[in-house]
Amino acid sequence: MEQEIFIKKLGKRITKVREDKKLTQSELARLMKLPRQNIYRLETGTVNPKAHTIYELARVMKVDVGELMKV
């Protein structure tokens, strides 16, 4: 249960950072070379992202991994 809550909070954090960077889900997906649906799933907390995915999100959005992990 705690893991599900963390993943949902992480998704909300990814959304906030993306919006702060003025990126749409489609733009972020293009930069990540992923389908837009994958970004949607990350942001809604329906998937548990791998460490590599979190690293790539941070790199593409030009923030520290710690910034994404502030939940």
Secondary structure, DSSP 4 states (H G I P E B T S, - for coil): -HHHHHHHHHHHHHHHHHHHTT--HHHHHHHHTS-HHHHHHHHHT-S---HHHHHHHHHHHT--HHHHH--
